[in-house]
């Protein structure tokens, strides 16, 4: 609204009274002023981002610092901004004491803060998104590495960072970046939209395959850690399946072959036609009983017969 008001004031300043049409000079002056307003708005947004990022980084130095900052943000959003009493906040903390002291909470909040910081940097027009890839990978690696400690805090990791108290406290609820998942817990989406696209080039096929391999391994690790445990009474002692839940077994049988097929399909389309084609055929033979085998075969046929696939 403020930008529109500035443009309207500018229009009144350069246009004669009455219902006359804009002249070429009027339009040129308006465009110049509009560009100046846009530039000023972008600068203010970037400055707001920089202030938030500085605070977030300071709070990301440790799990405890992240947890303390989380309380500060809740106090601001739910109590100070609502003009509620300090006693109300203290009473809320007393009631939530058990949840606030849960193991792994500080770690989950710190990872959420780190992802919000990266999201703000990705939203800046001055940031080369590919330069953020190492930090994106580090966050995913940390989630997988500490999956056991984070098991009870998946909601935080899957929450859109623009709806977090960290974002609300700095009025960043409207932050959104095209092609950028807003939650670090969406591991598959992070790979698909951020980590893998830069590698889809003929000269980066090895990196593309390595990226896919790591994605599959990490998705398997998270599923194994978070899928839950089977009733111990129903397990057979001494079997490898004794440590696997039914949900994880189903993931191995149904989802992993799907991911492996998508990997080879991606490699084929990115330039590794010969190698990927041989591996796709082998994959079909090994997984002939999979529910998607027929659709894989049809898809493979179209790849091998592009003229027939396109039709007359």
N, C-alpha and C positions, 0 to 999 in steps of 0.2 A: 504494500500500500504506500509506503514512503517513497519508493521509486516512482510510482505512478503520480504521486503528488508533485514530485520534483519535475517530472516531464510536463505535467499540466501547467505548472507555474512557468516553465520555460516557454511553453506554447503561447501563453497569454502575453509573455514579455515580447515576443517577436512577431505576433500576428496582429493585424489591425482589428478593430471592433467590428461586429457584424458577422454575417455568415459567408464570408468570402473563402474561396478555395486557397489551399496552400500554394505558394509560389515555389519555384525551384530553389530559391535562396532560403525560404522557410524550411523546406525539407532538408536541405544540406545542414542548416544550423541545428535543426532538431536531431539529426543523425549524429552530429558531433557531440551534442550535449548528452544524448543517449549513451554513446560510447564512453563518455567521461563518467556517467552515472554507473554504468556496468563495471568499469574499471575500479571505481571507488567501492562498489558493493563487493566485488571479488576480493579486494584488499582487506575489507573489514571481515569478510568470512574467513580468509586465510589467517588474519590476526586472531580471531576467535578460536580457530583450530589450534594455532600455536600456543595460546594460553592453556587450552584444555590439554593438549599433548604434554606440555611441561608438567602440569599437575598429575596427569596419568603416569608419566614416567617416574616421577618422584614416588608415587604410591606403588609402583611396580617393583621396587627394590627388594621387597620380601613379602612372604605370605601374610605376615602380621601387618605390614604397612598397607597392603591391599584391603585386608579386613577392616582396619581402622578407617581407611578412606571410604569404604563401603558404608560404614555407620555414619560418617560425616555427611555423605550424599543423601542417605535416607533421612537424616535429621533435617537437612535443608529442604528436601522435596516434600516430605510428608508432615513436617512439623513447623519449621520456621516459615516457609512460604505460605503455609496454611494458618499462620498466626496462632499456633497451638502452644500450650505452656511447656516449659522445660520438664515439668513433672510428668507430662504425658509421654515424653520421649523416654524418660527414665523408667517409667512403668512398662512401656513397650519392650525395652531392652530386658527388663526383668522377666517378662513372659516368654521372650524369645531366646533366653540365655542358652538353653540346651542346643537349639539349632545353630546359634551363632558360634558355639564352641565345638561344632562337629569337626572331626578330623577331615582334612582335605578341602575345607571350605575356602580358606585363604588362598590355596593354590588355584582352585577353580576361578576365584575372583580375579586373581592376578593374570591368569590366561585370558579371561574375558577383557580385562583392561588392555592387555597387549594387543588383542584383536581389534578393539575399538580404536586404539592408537593407529594401527595399520590401516584401518578403514578410513580414518580421517586423512591420513597421508595419501591414500589412494584417491580420495575425493578431491584433493588439491590439484589444480591444473598444472602445477609446476613439478609434479612427481612423475617419474618414469616408473610405471607399474612393474616392469620387469626387474627393476632394482630392488623391489620388495620381496622377490621370490625366496631368497635365503631365510628371511625372517618368518615368512609364511610357513616354510618347511619346518623351521625350528619349533613353532607353536604346535604343529601337528605331531612332531616327534615327541614333544613334551607330554602331550595328551596320551599318546600311546605308551610312552615309557612309564607314566604314573597312572595308568588306567585303573589299577586296583584302588588307589587312593581317591580317584575321581568318580568311582562307580556311583556313589550316592549323590553326586552333584551334576549329573548329566543335563538336568534342566537348565542350569546356568550356562553350560557349554553350548546348548542348543537354543538358547534365547537370543533373539536378534539384539545386537549390541545397541542399536538405536532406541530400544525400549528398556534398557538397563537404567538403574539409578545413576550410574556414572554419567550416562548421556543426558538424562533428565536434569541433573544438577547443573549442567553447563548449557542447557537449552539446545541440545543437539539431537532432539528426537526426530527431526525431519531429514537427518543425514541418510543418503542412499546412493549407492554407486552401481552403475550398470555393470553386469557381469562380475559382481563381487558378492559372494555369500556373506550374510551379516552375522553368522554364527560359526565359530571355529569347530564346533562339534559336528558340523555337516561335512565330514571328511571327504566323502565321495564328490560332493559338489565343489569343494575347494580345489580338489585335483582337476575336476572337469573344467572349471571356469577360470582358474588362476594358474595352476602349476603345469598342466599339460599343453594348453594351446601354444605357448611359445616354442615348444619342442616339435610341433607338427610341421617339420621342414625336412627335405631330403638329406640335408647335411647334419641333422640332429636326431637321426633315427635311433642311435644307441641311447641317447638321453631320453627319448620318448619311451623306449622299451624299459629303461631303468625306472622311469617315473611310474609307469604302469605297474611294474613288478612291486615297487615299494608301496604303491596304493593298495594293491591286493593283499600284500603281507600285513599292512597296517589295519586294513578293514578286518582281516581275520583275527588279528591280535585283540582289537576292540571287542569284536563279537565274542571271543573266547572269554574275555575278562568281564564283560557286561551281560552276557546272555543268561546268567543265573546258573544255579547248580541243580542237578537232578537229585531226587530223593536218595540219600545214601543207602537206604534199605533195599533199593531196587538195583543197585550196582553189583557188578561181578568183580570181585577182588582179583587183581592181577591183570586186568585187561586194559588196553590203552584207552578204550571208550569209557572207562570208569571215571575219568577226569573230565569228560565232555558232557555238556547238557544237551537235551534233545534239540533245543533251539540252535545251538552251535553246529550240531550234526546236520541239521537241515540246511544251514547256511553253507556248509562245506559241499553238500550234494547239489544244491540248487543255485545258489548265488555265485559261488566261486567260478564254476564253469561259464556262467554268463559274463562275468568280468573278464575271464581269459579270452572269450570270444570277442568281446568288445575291444580288447587290447590288440588282437591280431587284425581286426577290421580297421582299427585306427592306423596301425602300421601299414597296412595295405594301401589305404587311401592317402597316406603321407609319403609314399614312395617306395616302400619295401614290398613290391608286388610279388616277386618270386618267392622270397623267403616266407612272407606271411601266408601266401597261398598254400604252400606245402604244410605249414603248421596248422592252418585252418582245416585242411583235409584230415590231418592226423587227429585234430581235436574232435572233429565230427565222428571219426571212427571210434575214438575212446569214449565218447559220450552219446552214443547212438540212442540210448534210452532216455536221454534228458528230455524234458517237456518242450524245450525250445529247439530240439534237433531239426525238426521239419522246417521251421522258419529260418534257421541258420543255413540249411541246405538251399533253400530258395534264395536267400540273400547272397550266398556264395555263387550260385548260378548266374545271378544278375551281374555280379562283379566279373565273372569269366566271359559273359556274353553281353557286353555293354550295348551293342547295336540292337540285339533282340529286346533288351530291357527297355530301351528308349522307344521301341515301337516303330511302325512305318511312318 
